[in-house]
Amino acid sequence: MSEDNSWDSAAIARLEKIGGRKLVREMLAIVLEYVPKKLEAARDGERASDLNAIQHAVHPIRSSAANVGARAVQELASRIERLAMDKQPDQIPALLRELEAAFIRVQPLLEREMNLP
């Protein structure tokens, strides 16, 4: 796991064991392309005060992040999803900003991992 506890590199090792570097690259490419789109959808939901849209946007972020070991992203998405499901919007805006920041922090690690031989 990385020093700041935001990324669990063992998840990559598990993916590689299952499907080799090809699977690792495919999963990382999906996350790197998909998460920014889902973050935008979550922000759209926030602007519209649509908790259902927020929940549906962060759910796949949570699962995708878990697959590649982006722990901080996974944990924040999970918290946001739970708050949206429980109709508790007050903390969501701040947590969405944290989620974006967590993804920005882990993104270079994921990109580097994707480019390994």
C-alpha positions as CSV (number, residue, x, y, z in Angstrom):
1,M,0.0,0.0,0.0
2,S,1.2,3.5,-0.7
3,E,2.5,5.7,2.1
4,D,-0.6,7.9,2.3
5,N,-2.9,4.8,2.4
6,S,-4.8,6.0,-0.7
7,W,-3.7,3.2,-3.0
8,D,-3.4,-0.6,-2.4
9,S,-1.0,-1.8,-5.0
10,A,-1.8,-5.4,-4.0
11,A,-5.1,-5.0,-6.0
12,I,-3.0,-4.6,-9.1
13,A,-1.1,-7.8,-8.3
14,R,-4.4,-9.6,-7.8
15,L,-5.6,-8.4,-11.2
16,E,-2.4,-9.4,-12.8
17,K,-2.6,-12.9,-11.3
18,I,-6.1,-13.3,-12.8
19,G,-5.5,-11.9,-16.3
20,G,-1.9,-10.7,-16.7
21,R,-0.8,-7.2,-17.7
22,K,-3.4,-7.1,-20.4
23,L,-6.2,-7.2,-17.8
24,V,-4.4,-4.7,-15.6
25,R,-4.1,-2.2,-18.4
26,E,-7.7,-2.7,-19.5
27,M,-9.0,-2.1,-15.9
28,L,-6.8,0.9,-15.4
29,A,-7.8,2.4,-18.7
30,I,-11.4,2.0,-17.8
31,V,-11.0,3.7,-14.4
32,L,-8.9,6.5,-15.8
33,E,-11.5,7.3,-18.5
34,Y,-14.7,6.4,-16.6
35,V,-14.1,8.1,-13.2
36,P,-13.8,11.6,-14.5
37,K,-17.1,11.2,-16.4
38,K,-18.9,9.8,-13.3
39,L,-17.5,12.6,-11.2
40,E,-19.0,15.1,-13.6
41,A,-22.3,13.3,-13.4
42,A,-22.1,13.5,-9.6
43,R,-21.5,17.2,-9.8
44,D,-24.4,17.6,-12.2
45,G,-26.5,15.7,-9.6
46,E,-25.3,18.0,-6.9
47,R,-26.1,21.1,-8.9
48,A,-29.6,19.7,-9.5
49,S,-30.0,18.6,-5.9
50,D,-30.7,15.1,-7.3
51,L,-29.5,12.6,-4.7
52,N,-30.5,9.7,-6.9
53,A,-28.3,11.0,-9.7
54,I,-25.4,11.4,-7.2
55,Q,-25.9,7.9,-5.9
56,H,-25.9,6.4,-9.4
57,A,-22.8,8.3,-10.4
58,V,-20.7,7.4,-7.4
59,H,-21.7,3.7,-7.2
60,P,-19.6,2.7,-10.2
61,I,-16.7,4.9,-9.0
62,R,-16.7,2.9,-5.8
63,S,-16.6,-0.5,-7.5
64,S,-14.1,0.6,-10.2
65,A,-11.8,2.1,-7.6
66,A,-12.0,-1.1,-5.5
67,N,-10.9,-3.2,-8.5
68,V,-7.6,-1.2,-8.9
69,G,-6.9,-0.5,-5.3
70,A,-7.8,3.2,-5.2
71,R,-8.8,2.9,-1.5
72,A,-9.4,6.6,-0.7
73,V,-11.5,7.0,-3.8
74,Q,-13.5,3.8,-3.0
75,E,-14.1,4.9,0.6
76,L,-15.2,8.4,-0.3
77,A,-17.5,7.2,-3.0
78,S,-19.0,4.7,-0.6
79,R,-19.7,7.4,2.0
80,I,-21.3,9.6,-0.6
81,E,-23.4,6.8,-1.9
82,R,-24.6,5.9,1.6
83,L,-25.5,9.6,2.3
84,A,-27.4,9.9,-1.0
85,M,-29.2,6.6,-0.3
86,D,-30.1,7.8,3.2
87,K,-31.3,11.2,1.9
88,Q,-28.7,13.1,3.9
89,P,-27.3,15.7,1.5
90,D,-25.5,18.1,3.9
91,Q,-22.1,16.5,3.8
92,I,-22.2,15.5,0.1
93,P,-20.8,18.7,-1.5
94,A,-17.6,18.6,0.7
95,L,-17.2,14.9,0.2
96,L,-17.5,15.2,-3.6
97,R,-14.6,17.7,-3.5
98,E,-12.6,15.3,-1.4
99,L,-13.5,12.5,-3.9
100,E,-12.2,14.6,-6.8
101,A,-9.0,15.4,-4.9
102,A,-8.5,11.8,-4.0
103,F,-8.8,10.7,-7.6
104,I,-6.4,13.5,-8.7
105,R,-3.9,12.2,-6.1
106,V,-4.1,8.6,-7.2
107,Q,-4.4,9.2,-10.9
108,P,-0.6,9.5,-11.6
109,L,0.0,6.2,-9.7
110,L,-2.6,4.5,-11.8
111,E,-1.2,6.0,-15.0
112,R,2.3,4.9,-14.1
113,E,1.1,1.4,-13.3
114,M,-0.7,1.2,-16.7
115,N,2.5,2.0,-18.5
116,L,4.6,-0.6,-16.9
117,P,5.7,-3.5,-19.1
